[in-house]
Amino acid sequence: MIEFEVHLPVKNLDVSLEFYKKLGLELAWRDEDTAFFGIEKGKSWLGLWFFH
């Protein structure tokens, strides 16, 4: 059960993905405009949203 989720707007999804990967977060899902990292598996998520 997801207990916490936060979404952040980003200008460049690819650059943002690399930044959060370097912090040790695991990419859980991605499409063209969004990506989600699991912070604590099954409990919390970080969502990145590319805004044109």
HTML snippet that shows the backbone in 3Dmol.js (N, CA, C, O; Angstrom):
<script src="https://3Dmol.org/build/3Dmol-min.js"></script>
<div id="view" style="width:600px;height:400px;position:relative"></div>
<script>
const pdb = `
ATOM      1  N   MET A   1       0.841  -1.179   0.000  1.00  0.00           N
ATOM      2  CA  MET A   1       0.000   0.000   0.000  1.00  0.00           C
ATOM      3  C   MET A   1       0.888   1.246   0.000  1.00  0.00           C
ATOM      4  O   MET A   1       1.794   1.378   0.824  1.00  0.00           O
ATOM      5  N   ILE A   2       0.613   2.155  -0.938  1.00  0.00           N
ATOM      6  CA  ILE A   2       1.384   3.385  -1.013  1.00  0.00           C
ATOM      7  C   ILE A   2       0.926   4.321   0.101  1.00  0.00           C
ATOM      8  O   ILE A   2      -0.260   4.625   0.226  1.00  0.00           O
ATOM      9  N   GLU A   3       1.874   4.766   0.898  1.00  0.00           N
ATOM     10  CA  GLU A   3       1.577   5.654   2.019  1.00  0.00           C
ATOM     11  C   GLU A   3       1.925   7.105   1.715  1.00  0.00           C
ATOM     12  O   GLU A   3       1.351   8.019   2.306  1.00  0.00           O
ATOM     13  N   PHE A   4       2.870   7.322   0.791  1.00  0.00           N
ATOM     14  CA  PHE A   4       3.311   8.673   0.516  1.00  0.00           C
ATOM     15  C   PHE A   4       3.755   8.772  -0.936  1.00  0.00           C
ATOM     16  O   PHE A   4       4.456   7.895  -1.441  1.00  0.00           O
ATOM     17  N   GLU A   5       3.347   9.839  -1.597  1.00  0.00           N
ATOM     18  CA  GLU A   5       3.740  10.061  -2.984  1.00  0.00           C
ATOM     19  C   GLU A   5       3.892  11.562  -3.204  1.00  0.00           C
ATOM     20  O   GLU A   5       3.047  12.352  -2.782  1.00  0.00           O
ATOM     21  N   VAL A   6       4.970  11.942  -3.863  1.00  0.00           N
ATOM     22  CA  VAL A   6       5.196  13.347  -4.187  1.00  0.00           C
ATOM     23  C   VAL A   6       5.487  13.448  -5.682  1.00  0.00           C
ATOM     24  O   VAL A   6       6.138  12.573  -6.252  1.00  0.00           O
ATOM     25  N   HIS A   7       5.004  14.516  -6.312  1.00  0.00           N
ATOM     26  CA  HIS A   7       5.230  14.749  -7.733  1.00  0.00           C
ATOM     27  C   HIS A   7       5.977  16.062  -7.905  1.00  0.00           C
ATOM     28  O   HIS A   7       5.678  17.055  -7.242  1.00  0.00           O
ATOM     29  N   LEU A   8       6.952  16.051  -8.803  1.00  0.00           N
ATOM     30  CA  LEU A   8       7.735  17.250  -9.082  1.00  0.00           C
ATOM     31  C   LEU A   8       7.717  17.545 -10.579  1.00  0.00           C
ATOM     32  O   LEU A   8       7.912  16.637 -11.387  1.00  0.00           O
ATOM     33  N   PRO A   9       7.486  18.792 -10.956  1.00  0.00           N
ATOM     34  CA  PRO A   9       7.611  19.164 -12.373  1.00  0.00           C
ATOM     35  C   PRO A   9       9.092  19.315 -12.718  1.00  0.00           C
ATOM     36  O   PRO A   9       9.867  19.844 -11.921  1.00  0.00           O
ATOM     37  N   VAL A  10       9.484  18.851 -13.905  1.00  0.00           N
ATOM     38  CA  VAL A  10      10.875  18.972 -14.340  1.00  0.00           C
ATOM     39  C   VAL A  10      10.936  19.532 -15.753  1.00  0.00           C
ATOM     40  O   VAL A  10      10.012  19.346 -16.545  1.00  0.00           O
ATOM     41  N   LYS A  11      12.031  20.218 -16.062  1.00  0.00           N
ATOM     42  CA  LYS A  11      12.224  20.781 -17.398  1.00  0.00           C
ATOM     43  C   LYS A  11      12.882  19.784 -18.343  1.00  0.00           C
ATOM     44  O   LYS A  11      12.675  19.847 -19.555  1.00  0.00           O
ATOM     45  N   ASN A  12      13.669  18.869 -17.796  1.00  0.00           N
ATOM     46  CA  ASN A  12      14.367  17.877 -18.609  1.00  0.00           C
ATOM     47  C   ASN A  12      14.300  16.540 -17.880  1.00  0.00           C
ATOM     48  O   ASN A  12      14.989  16.335 -16.880  1.00  0.00           O
ATOM     49  N   LEU A  13      13.476  15.642 -18.382  1.00  0.00           N
ATOM     50  CA  LEU A  13      13.257  14.365 -17.694  1.00  0.00           C
ATOM     51  C   LEU A  13      14.525  13.515 -17.668  1.00  0.00           C
ATOM     52  O   LEU A  13      14.822  12.891 -16.649  1.00  0.00           O
ATOM     53  N   ASP A  14      15.273  13.477 -18.761  1.00  0.00           N
ATOM     54  CA  ASP A  14      16.481  12.649 -18.802  1.00  0.00           C
ATOM     55  C   ASP A  14      17.526  13.110 -17.787  1.00  0.00           C
ATOM     56  O   ASP A  14      18.121  12.286 -17.093  1.00  0.00           O
ATOM     57  N   VAL A  15      17.752  14.410 -17.698  1.00  0.00           N
ATOM     58  CA  VAL A  15      18.714  14.947 -16.726  1.00  0.00           C
ATOM     59  C   VAL A  15      18.239  14.664 -15.307  1.00  0.00           C
ATOM     60  O   VAL A  15      19.035  14.291 -14.445  1.00  0.00           O
ATOM     61  N   SER A  16      16.951  14.841 -15.066  1.00  0.00           N
ATOM     62  CA  SER A  16      16.396  14.581 -13.735  1.00  0.00           C
ATOM     63  C   SER A  16      16.514  13.112 -13.356  1.00  0.00           C
ATOM     64  O   SER A  16      16.815  12.787 -12.208  1.00  0.00           O
ATOM     65  N   LEU A  17      16.278  12.222 -14.317  1.00  0.00           N
ATOM     66  CA  LEU A  17      16.413  10.789 -14.043  1.00  0.00           C
ATOM     67  C   LEU A  17      17.832  10.449 -13.603  1.00  0.00           C
ATOM     68  O   LEU A  17      18.028   9.719 -12.631  1.00  0.00           O
ATOM     69  N   GLU A  18      18.807  10.975 -14.311  1.00  0.00           N
ATOM     70  CA  GLU A  18      20.199  10.700 -13.944  1.00  0.00           C
ATOM     71  C   GLU A  18      20.530  11.237 -12.557  1.00  0.00           C
ATOM     72  O   GLU A  18      21.239  10.584 -11.792  1.00  0.00           O
ATOM     73  N   PHE A  19      20.023  12.420 -12.231  1.00  0.00           N
ATOM     74  CA  PHE A  19      20.254  13.004 -10.910  1.00  0.00           C
ATOM     75  C   PHE A  19      19.736  12.085  -9.803  1.00  0.00           C
ATOM     76  O   PHE A  19      20.461  11.790  -8.853  1.00  0.00           O
ATOM     77  N   TYR A  20      18.493  11.635  -9.919  1.00  0.00           N
ATOM     78  CA  TYR A  20      17.911  10.815  -8.857  1.00  0.00           C
ATOM     79  C   TYR A  20      18.505   9.408  -8.824  1.00  0.00           C
ATOM     80  O   TYR A  20      18.565   8.790  -7.761  1.00  0.00           O
ATOM     81  N   LYS A  21      18.943   8.894  -9.976  1.00  0.00           N
ATOM     82  CA  LYS A  21      19.640   7.607  -9.985  1.00  0.00           C
ATOM     83  C   LYS A  21      20.959   7.711  -9.227  1.00  0.00           C
ATOM     84  O   LYS A  21      21.336   6.791  -8.502  1.00  0.00           O
ATOM     85  N   LYS A  22      21.668   8.842  -9.395  1.00  0.00           N
ATOM     86  CA  LYS A  22      22.940   9.048  -8.682  1.00  0.00           C
ATOM     87  C   LYS A  22      22.729   9.130  -7.172  1.00  0.00           C
ATOM     88  O   LYS A  22      23.640   8.847  -6.394  1.00  0.00           O
ATOM     89  N   LEU A  23      21.521   9.520  -6.764  1.00  0.00           N
ATOM     90  CA  LEU A  23      21.205   9.539  -5.331  1.00  0.00           C
ATOM     91  C   LEU A  23      20.865   8.148  -4.795  1.00  0.00           C
ATOM     92  O   LEU A  23      20.659   7.969  -3.595  1.00  0.00           O
ATOM     93  N   GLY A  24      20.808   7.167  -5.698  1.00  0.00           N
ATOM     94  CA  GLY A  24      20.556   5.798  -5.289  1.00  0.00           C
ATOM     95  C   GLY A  24      19.109   5.349  -5.392  1.00  0.00           C
ATOM     96  O   GLY A  24      18.769   4.253  -4.945  1.00  0.00           O
ATOM     97  N   LEU A  25      18.241   6.190  -5.981  1.00  0.00           N
ATOM     98  CA  LEU A  25      16.842   5.792  -6.125  1.00  0.00           C
ATOM     99  C   LEU A  25      16.685   4.843  -7.312  1.00  0.00           C
ATOM    100  O   LEU A  25      17.385   4.972  -8.316  1.00  0.00           O
ATOM    101  N   GLU A  26      15.772   3.901  -7.189  1.00  0.00           N
ATOM    102  CA  GLU A  26      15.534   2.899  -8.224  1.00  0.00           C
ATOM    103  C   GLU A  26      14.344   3.307  -9.086  1.00  0.00           C
ATOM    104  O   GLU A  26      13.243   3.528  -8.581  1.00  0.00           O
ATOM    105  N   LEU A  27      14.581   3.404 -10.394  1.00  0.00           N
ATOM    106  CA  LEU A  27      13.516   3.751 -11.328  1.00  0.00           C
ATOM    107  C   LEU A  27      12.516   2.601 -11.391  1.00  0.00           C
ATOM    108  O   LEU A  27      12.882   1.460 -11.671  1.00  0.00           O
ATOM    109  N   ALA A  28      11.247   2.917 -11.125  1.00  0.00           N
ATOM    110  CA  ALA A  28      10.203   1.897 -11.115  1.00  0.00           C
ATOM    111  C   ALA A  28       9.392   1.891 -12.406  1.00  0.00           C
ATOM    112  O   ALA A  28       8.908   0.842 -12.830  1.00  0.00           O
ATOM    113  N   TRP A  29       9.240   3.063 -13.036  1.00  0.00           N
ATOM    114  CA  TRP A  29       8.393   3.159 -14.229  1.00  0.00           C
ATOM    115  C   TRP A  29       8.704   4.454 -14.958  1.00  0.00           C
ATOM    116  O   TRP A  29       9.015   5.475 -14.344  1.00  0.00           O
ATOM    117  N   ARG A  30       8.612   4.392 -16.299  1.00  0.00           N
ATOM    118  CA  ARG A  30       8.841   5.590 -17.105  1.00  0.00           C
ATOM    119  C   ARG A  30       8.061   5.497 -18.410  1.00  0.00           C
ATOM    120  O   ARG A  30       7.921   4.422 -18.993  1.00  0.00           O
ATOM    121  N   ASP A  31       7.555   6.649 -18.857  1.00  0.00           N
ATOM    122  CA  ASP A  31       7.051   6.779 -20.219  1.00  0.00           C
ATOM    123  C   ASP A  31       7.645   8.058 -20.790  1.00  0.00           C
ATOM    124  O   ASP A  31       8.646   8.543 -20.262  1.00  0.00           O
ATOM    125  N   GLU A  32       7.081   8.615 -21.826  1.00  0.00           N
ATOM    126  CA  GLU A  32       7.667   9.776 -22.492  1.00  0.00           C
ATOM    127  C   GLU A  32       7.735  11.019 -21.610  1.00  0.00           C
ATOM    128  O   GLU A  32       8.702  11.777 -21.689  1.00  0.00           O
ATOM    129  N   ASP A  33       6.727  11.239 -20.777  1.00  0.00           N
ATOM    130  CA  ASP A  33       6.633  12.481 -19.998  1.00  0.00           C
ATOM    131  C   ASP A  33       6.672  12.310 -18.485  1.00  0.00           C
ATOM    132  O   ASP A  33       6.687  13.308 -17.765  1.00  0.00           O
ATOM    133  N   THR A  34       6.689  11.091 -17.984  1.00  0.00           N
ATOM    134  CA  THR A  34       6.673  10.863 -16.538  1.00  0.00           C
ATOM    135  C   THR A  34       7.614   9.733 -16.145  1.00  0.00           C
ATOM    136  O   THR A  34       7.947   8.865 -16.952  1.00  0.00           O
ATOM    137  N   ALA A  35       8.027   9.768 -14.899  1.00  0.00           N
ATOM    138  CA  ALA A  35       8.850   8.693 -14.351  1.00  0.00           C
ATOM    139  C   ALA A  35       8.578   8.609 -12.853  1.00  0.00           C
ATOM    140  O   ALA A  35       8.290   9.615 -12.204  1.00  0.00           O
ATOM    141  N   PHE A  36       8.674   7.404 -12.317  1.00  0.00           N
ATOM    142  CA  PHE A  36       8.469   7.196 -10.889  1.00  0.00           C
ATOM    143  C   PHE A  36       9.626   6.400 -10.303  1.00  0.00           C
ATOM    144  O   PHE A  36      10.069   5.396 -10.859  1.00  0.00           O
ATOM    145  N   PHE A  37      10.094   6.883  -9.165  1.00  0.00           N
ATOM    146  CA  PHE A  37      11.112   6.190  -8.396  1.00  0.00           C
ATOM    147  C   PHE A  37      10.485   5.685  -7.116  1.00  0.00           C
ATOM    148  O   PHE A  37       9.677   6.374  -6.494  1.00  0.00           O
ATOM    149  N   GLY A  38      10.861   4.469  -6.722  1.00  0.00           N
ATOM    150  CA  GLY A  38      10.468   3.972  -5.418  1.00  0.00           C
ATOM    151  C   GLY A  38      11.450   4.491  -4.381  1.00  0.00           C
ATOM    152  O   GLY A  38      12.659   4.313  -4.526  1.00  0.00           O
ATOM    153  N   ILE A  39      10.946   5.124  -3.348  1.00  0.00           N
ATOM    154  CA  ILE A  39      11.817   5.613  -2.281  1.00  0.00           C
ATOM    155  C   ILE A  39      11.942   4.531  -1.216  1.00  0.00           C
ATOM    156  O   ILE A  39      13.048   4.138  -0.846  1.00  0.00           O
ATOM    157  N   GLU A  40      10.817   4.060  -0.733  1.00  0.00           N
ATOM    158  CA  GLU A  40      10.770   2.902   0.153  1.00  0.00           C
ATOM    159  C   GLU A  40       9.832   1.916  -0.531  1.00  0.00           C
ATOM    160  O   GLU A  40       8.633   2.173  -0.638  1.00  0.00           O
ATOM    161  N   LYS A  41      10.364   0.801  -0.990  1.00  0.00           N
ATOM    162  CA  LYS A  41       9.639  -0.124  -1.860  1.00  0.00           C
ATOM    163  C   LYS A  41       8.231  -0.420  -1.353  1.00  0.00           C
ATOM    164  O   LYS A  41       8.029  -0.899  -0.236  1.00  0.00           O
ATOM    165  N   GLY A  42       7.252  -0.110  -2.234  1.00  0.00           N
ATOM    166  CA  GLY A  42       5.858  -0.383  -1.931  1.00  0.00           C
ATOM    167  C   GLY A  42       5.192   0.605  -0.989  1.00  0.00           C
ATOM    168  O   GLY A  42       4.001   0.480  -0.705  1.00  0.00           O
ATOM    169  N   LYS A  43       5.948   1.596  -0.494  1.00  0.00           N
ATOM    170  CA  LYS A  43       5.377   2.527   0.479  1.00  0.00           C
ATOM    171  C   LYS A  43       5.417   3.981   0.028  1.00  0.00           C
ATOM    172  O   LYS A  43       4.509   4.750   0.345  1.00  0.00           O
ATOM    173  N   SER A  44       6.451   4.369  -0.705  1.00  0.00           N
ATOM    174  CA  SER A  44       6.543   5.778  -1.086  1.00  0.00           C
ATOM    175  C   SER A  44       7.153   5.917  -2.482  1.00  0.00           C
ATOM    176  O   SER A  44       7.998   5.123  -2.895  1.00  0.00           O
ATOM    177  N   TRP A  45       6.700   6.947  -3.192  1.00  0.00           N
ATOM    178  CA  TRP A  45       7.095   7.187  -4.570  1.00  0.00           C
ATOM    179  C   TRP A  45       7.467   8.640  -4.784  1.00  0.00           C
ATOM    180  O   TRP A  45       6.953   9.544  -4.125  1.00  0.00           O
ATOM    181  N   LEU A  46       8.383   8.837  -5.732  1.00  0.00           N
ATOM    182  CA  LEU A  46       8.709  10.159  -6.245  1.00  0.00           C
ATOM    183  C   LEU A  46       8.341  10.158  -7.719  1.00  0.00           C
ATOM    184  O   LEU A  46       8.889   9.380  -8.501  1.00  0.00           O
ATOM    185  N   GLY A  47       7.419  11.022  -8.097  1.00  0.00           N
ATOM    186  CA  GLY A  47       7.011  11.127  -9.491  1.00  0.00           C
ATOM    187  C   GLY A  47       7.572  12.377 -10.123  1.00  0.00           C
ATOM    188  O   GLY A  47       7.463  13.468  -9.564  1.00  0.00           O
ATOM    189  N   LEU A  48       8.178  12.218 -11.300  1.00  0.00           N
ATOM    190  CA  LEU A  48       8.714  13.350 -12.068  1.00  0.00           C
ATOM    191  C   LEU A  48       7.846  13.545 -13.295  1.00  0.00           C
ATOM    192  O   LEU A  48       7.564  12.589 -14.017  1.00  0.00           O
ATOM    193  N   TRP A  49       7.425  14.767 -13.533  1.00  0.00           N
ATOM    194  CA  TRP A  49       6.531  15.092 -14.652  1.00  0.00           C
ATOM    195  C   TRP A  49       7.188  16.148 -15.522  1.00  0.00           C
ATOM    196  O   TRP A  49       7.476  17.251 -15.056  1.00  0.00           O
ATOM    197  N   PHE A  50       7.424  15.814 -16.781  1.00  0.00           N
ATOM    198  CA  PHE A  50       7.987  16.767 -17.737  1.00  0.00           C
ATOM    199  C   PHE A  50       6.871  17.681 -18.229  1.00  0.00           C
ATOM    200  O   PHE A  50       5.844  17.228 -18.735  1.00  0.00           O
ATOM    201  N   PHE A  51       7.101  18.973 -18.066  1.00  0.00           N
ATOM    202  CA  PHE A  51       6.133  19.954 -18.553  1.00  0.00           C
ATOM    203  C   PHE A  51       6.718  20.685 -19.734  1.00  0.00           C
ATOM    204  O   PHE A  51       7.791  21.279 -19.631  1.00  0.00           O
ATOM    205  N   HIS A  52       6.029  20.649 -20.850  1.00  0.00           N
ATOM    206  CA  HIS A  52       6.472  21.271 -22.112  1.00  0.00           C
ATOM    207  C   HIS A  52       6.368  22.773 -22.030  1.00  0.00           C
ATOM    208  O   HIS A  52       6.695  23.468 -22.992  1.00  0.00           O
TER     209      HIS A  52
END
`;
const viewer = $3Dmol.createViewer("view");
viewer.addModel(pdb, "pdb");
viewer.setStyle({}, {cartoon: {color: "spectrum"}});
viewer.zoomTo();
viewer.render();
</script>
